[in-house]
Amino acid sequence: MAMTFAKKEEGVYTLDVTGYVCPHPQIYTKKALEKIRSGEMLEVIFDNPSSSESVSAMCDNNGNDIVEKNSDGGRYVFKIVKG
């Protein structure tokens, strides 16, 4: 289990925190968003259901927009645009 943060393409980054439980996905998401610029996108991949609520709340509180939420077989992908 290793957290990965990488540039996918220009203006789009991926954070994979699969296997981590709360509060780690939220913490890593916050740190990753601090590294990118306003208007850029972060795709967060995780498998902890309770992280869905905590990441959503954090984005609401910090002015970031979740533009897409997908879940399939216990795997979640949130696409977040930094505000």
C-alpha angles and dihedrals in degrees: 000000000000131000112233128197117182143156108252096184138327107318094000125097132180127216117188114192097161111157096026123115130210132327094020099071090052093046093048091046091053092049092047092050089052089058097054131068129252111277094026121118130238119197108204118198119193142147103207109104095206090056088068091069096041095048090047092050092047091052092049091050094047100044097251120138124227100210097178136021121189131174127182127168095342094314118115129199120189121185109207126188112206112238 
